[in-house]
C-alpha cells in the first residue's frame, strides 16, 4: 500500500509540473460541431459564441448561392441528453448579402438574440463600411432565416469594417470598426453602442460612439470588444506600429451611453513593440484580460501571452501594472492569446499555432484557475485542451468562449472529409 501511495504522489507531482491539475484532468471533449452543407475553405469556427443551450459559429468564407465568401452563421442547440457530435439546426444569412462580405467574421449570443458581424458590407456607396445583423429566435425555435434587424454606423465610411468584433448583453449590442479614421488618424478605430428600442430590435444606427482620447494611426481600437454589466473593454492592437498595444475601458455614465472617450487605458510594462496586445479581450466583473499573441517569451518568437488587470476599489483608472500569463510548455509560433474568455474564476486562452503530436498548427486551449491569492503572473495552466481528431493547421483555439463549465473552441482550419479548412468547433465540459 505504501508503494501505491508513493506512485500516486509521484503522478500528482508530475501532473502538477506539467501544468495539469486534478481539476484540469476532468475536462472532456463532449462534442464536435460541423455544418451539414460545409465545404473546403468555409472556415467554420473562425468565430464562436455560446449562451445557455445554444451555440453559434461563423463561417465567413462560405459561399451562399452564387456568392463566394458571402459567409454564414450556424446555430446549434444542445439536445436533452447533452451535447453530442452534430450539425446545425439553423443557418443564418443576410437578406442583402453579396460576394466577399465575410458575414460571420464575428458572432455573439445572449439568450434568444444572436448578432453577426459582416465587416465588408457595402452601405450606400461605402464599400466595406460594415454592419451588424440581429436575429431574434422565432417562437417555434431557431430556423434558417435572414435578419430581424440591421445595425449600421451613422457616420460610417469606406473600409471602417464595422463588425470585426461584436458582443451583446441584454439590450445592448457593441460592435467595433477598428479601421475607422478618427480625426487625422487613419485606422485609429472606434466602437459603437446600440441599445434596443422599447418596440424591439429594428434597423437603426448607434446610440453612442466610443473612441480613444489619444487616437494614433493603425491603433485599431476595437479589434476585440467585450461587455460586462455597464462596462465595455476594447483592445487596440496597434498592428504595424511601434506600440505594444493596449486595452481601453469605457464605463457607461449614469445618464446612459453617449459619445465618449475612455474611462481608463490599460497597458502592460512587460509588453514590447509588435506584441499585438489587445487583439483579443474579455471582461468579466472587475477583471479585464487581453491577449498579446505575437509576444516573444524567452527566445520564442510569437509564443504569445495574456495580461490581466483587476479594477481597484475606487474604480477603473489608467495603469501599466498587469499580471502576465504564459504557458510553461510554450514554443515559438504558438500565438497564445489569439483568443481569450474569462468566466468567473476561470480564464480560457487560445493558442492556434500549437503543435500536437506531429500536427503543426493543430492548436490548443489553455485553462487557468484564479489562485486563492488572486490573479498573478504565472506560466502554470490547470488544463490543456486538444481535439481528439485534430488535423495539421486546424487552428483550434482561434476562437474560444467559456461559460458555466463549458468551453466552446473553434478550429477553422480543420480538414473535414477531405475538405481543407472546412472548419469545426468543439465543446469541452467537466
N, C-alpha and C positions, 0 to 999 in steps of 0.2 A: 504493500500500500504506500509505503514511503517513496518507493521508486516511481510509482504512478503519479504521486503528488509532485515530485520533482520534475517529471516530464511536463505536467500541466503548467507548472510555474515557469518552466523554460519557454513553452509555447506562448504563454501570455506575454513574457518579456520580449520574445521575438516579434510578435504581432505589434506590440507597442512601439518597438523600434522601427518597424516597417510603416508606422503611421496608421495602423488599424486598431480598433478597439472592439470589445465585445459588442458594443452598441453598433459600430460600423459594420461588423461581420453579419448583422442580421438583415441588412438591406438586400433585396432580391429583385431581379428583373421580372416583372409581372406580365408585361405586355409589349408587343410591338405594333405600332400603328402605321398603316400603309394606305395608299389610295387605290381603289379598285380600277381606276382608269389612268393610273400613273404611267409615265414613260421616261425614257432617258432624258437627263438634264432638267427635270422638273424642279429638283432641289427642294422637295418636301421636307419640312423641318428647319428651313432657313430661319423661321420664326415660330414660336410656340407659346401657348398660354393655357392655363387651366384654372377652373373655378368650380368647386364642388364636384359634381359628377360629369362635368363637361370639359373636354379639351379641344383646342383649335390649333391647327397647323397651317402655316403659309407655304405655298409652293410658287414663288414669284416668277419662275421661269417656265411654268406650264403653259402649253398652248390651249387656247379656248376657241373652238371653231377653227376658223382660218387665221386667227390672230396668234402669231408666235410670240411667246414671252408675255402674254397678257397677264397670266398668273391667276391663281385661285386660292381659296382658303377652305379647309376641310374640317368638319365638325365630327367629334367622336363622343358618344355618350356611354358611360360605364354601365354594363349590364347588371342586373340584380345580383348575379353571382360574383361580381367583381370584375376588375379589368382583365382582359384577355386579348390575345392577338386578334386584330380586327381591322376592317376597312371602315370608311366614313359612313355616317348616317345622313350627311348632307354636304353639298358643295355650294359655297358662296362665291358669287361672281358679281362684278359691277354691271349695271344696266348700260353704261356708256363706255365699256372697255374698248381697248384697241391694241394694236401690236406694241410690244416693248414698253408697257406701262408698269410692269412688275408689281401688280396687285398681289398683296400677301407678303411684301417685304417686311412688314411688321403686323402683329396681331395682338389683341388684348381682349379679355373677357372678364365680366363681373356679373354674376347671376345669370340673367336672361338676356344680356346685351353683349354683342361682340362688335369690336371695332377693327377694321382692317385698313392698313395704310397702302396707298398707291402713289409713291413718290414721283413717278414720271407722268402723272395725269396732266393732260392739257386742259387748262382752264381759260376759256375765252381764246385769246390769241397767244396766251403764255404757255409755251411748251415746257413741260416738266415743272410746272408750278407745284403740283402735288395736291392730294386730297385725302380725307379720311372718310371711310364708308361705315355706316352704322347699321347693324342688323339686330332687330328685336325678335326674340323667339316667338313664333306663331302659337296660337292656343293649342294646336294639335301636336306641337313639338317641332324640332328642327327639321327642315326640309330644304331641298335645292331651291335657292331663291336669290333675288337681287336685293339691293339695299333698301332699308327703311328711310334712310336719310344720308345726305352727303354734306360733309363739313369742309369749308374752304376758308382761306385767309382773305380778309377784305383788302389787304394791301400786298397780296402775293405777287411775285414776279417770276420771270423766266428763270428756271433752274434753282428755285428755292428748295424743291424736293420735300414739301410737307408730307409727312408720313414715313420718313425713315425710321422713326420710333414713335410708339404710341402707348398710352396707358389709360385705364379707366377705373374709377372708383365711385360707386353710387351714381350721382347725377353729373359727375364731372369727367370730361374727357380731355386729356392733354396730349398734344401731338407736336412733333418737332419739325422744323425746317432748317436743318443745320447749315445749308448753303445760302441762306438769306443774307443780303447785304444790309449792314447797319451803319448808317452814316456813310463814310467813305471806305469802310472795312468790308471788302468782299468776303463772302463765306464766313462771316462772324457768327451767324446763326441766331435763331430765335425759337421760342417755344410759345405755342398758342393754347389757350384755355377755352374750352367750350362748356357751357352749362345748359343742361336740359331745360327747355321751357316747361311751363305747367301743363301744356297740352301734349307733351311728349316730344321725342326727337323729330326734327324736321330739317330740311335743307337750310343751312344757316352759316353765318360767319362767327368769328370768335368773340368771346366776352372780354378777353384780355390777351395782351402780348407781353411776354417776359423776355427781357434782354439783359445782357451784361453791362455793367457801368463802365467797363474797360474793354470794349469790343476791339479785337485785333484781326487782322487778315488771317483767314483759314483757321480760326479757333474752332469753328463747327460746334457751337453751343447747341446742345440737344441731340447730339448723335445718339446718346442714350437718355431716356427720361423715365422717371419713376414717381409715383404719387402715394403718399400715406397720410391719411387724415386731411389736414389743411396745408400740407407741405409738399412742394414739388422739388425734386432733385434732378438736375440736368448736368450731363457731362459735356465738357468742352475738350475734345481730344487733341486739339492743336496739331492736327496732322500736317506734316510737311513744313513745320516751322521749327524754331529753336526753343520752343516752350514744352515742358514735360506734359502739360495738360492739367485740368482742374475739374472740380465739381462745384456747381453753384446751387445754392439753396434759396428757395423763394417761399415765404410764409404768407398765406392768404391774410389780407387785412380784415379787421373786424367788420368792415362795411362790404366785404366781398372782393372777388378778384377784380383787378384793374391793371392797366398798363403800368409796369414797374420794373425796376432793376433788382438785383439780388439782395436778400437779407444777409447772406454770408457767402464768402468764397473759400472753398476748402482746397488746400494744396498739400503736398507731401514733400518734406525736406529731403527725403531719401530718393525721390524720383529725379530722373535726368532727362535731358532733351530727347524727344522722339519716343518716349515710353508709351504714348497714347493713353495717358491716364484720363479716364472719363469716357472711353469708347463704350463701356458698359457701366450701368449704375443701378443701384437698388436702395430704396429707403424703406425702413420698417420702424415705426415708432420714432425713437430718438437716435437711431443709428443709420448712417449712410455708408454704403460700400461702393467703391468704384474700381473697375479693373484697369490694369495697365499691361496689356498683353504683349507689348513689344519690349518690355523691360529686360535688361541684361541682369542675370543673377549669377554672381561669381564671374566665371568666364563664359557662361552660357548665354549667347545672344538670343533674344526673343523667347527666353524661358517663360517670362511673364510673372506678374504679381498682382495683388489686390490691396487696396488700402481701406481702412476703417476709421471713421470719425464718430465720436459719441457727443451728442448735444450737451452742453453744460447746463446746469440747473437754471441759469439765468437766461437761457435761450441760445439759438444759433448765433455764432459770431465767426468771423474770418480767422482761420488758423492754418498753420503748416504742420501741426503735430498730428500724426496718424499712426495707427498700428499697421504693420506691413505683413501681409500673408503670402507665403510662398509654399512650395511643395518640396518635401525632403527628398523625393526621388525625381525631382525635376531635371529636364535636359533641354538642350538648345532646340529652339523651334517648337516648344510645347504650346506657346501662346496662352498660358494660364491667365484667366481674367478676360478672355474674349466675351464671356457672359458671366453675370453674377445674379444671384437671387437670395435674398435674406427673408426668412420667416421665423419669427420668434428668436430662439437662441441658436438656430441652425443656418449656416451660410453654405450655399452651393456655388461652386465656381467651375466653369467650363474650361477645358484645355483641348481644343480641337486638334492640335498637332501631335498629341502623344502617340508614340509607337507602342502597339500592343502585340506581343509576340514578334512576328516578322512583318506585321502590317504597319507600315509607316503612315502616320496621319489617321489612324483609326479613331483616335480621340478618347477622352475620358472625362469624368466628372468627379471633382473632389468635394468632400464634405467636411466642414469644420464646425465643431460644437463650442459655444461660448464657454470659456473656463469660469470656474467659480470666482476667480479674481477679476473677471471682466475681460473684454477683448484686448489682446495684446499681440505684439509681434511674435509670429511663430511660423515654423515650416511643417509642423506636425498636423496631419489631417486625420480625421476619425474614420473615414471610409473613402475608397476609390472605386467608382462605379464604371464598369465597361460592359459592352454588349456581347452577348453570347455568340452572335453571328456576325460580328463586325467585320468590315472589309477594309482593305487599304484605301486611304483617303476618304473614309466615311465621315470624318469631322464631327464625331459625337461630341456634344458639348458646345457646338456653335451657338445654340440657344438653350437656356435652362429656365425652369420655373420650379419653385419649391413651395408647396402648400400642404399643411396637415399631414405630415409624414408621407407625402407623395412627391416624387421628383419626376418631372417631365423633361426629357432631354432630346433635342433634335440632332439628327445625323444627316444633313442634306446631301452629303456626297456618297451615301451608302448605295452600293450596287444591289438592285433588286431584280431577280430573274434575268440576269444578264444585262440589265439596263443601267449603264453607268450614270451615277448622280441622279437616280430617280428620287432617292431620299426616303427617310423614315423617321420615326421618333420612338423613344422607349419610355415606359413607365416603370419606375423602381419604387418599391414600398418596403416598409419594415415588416 
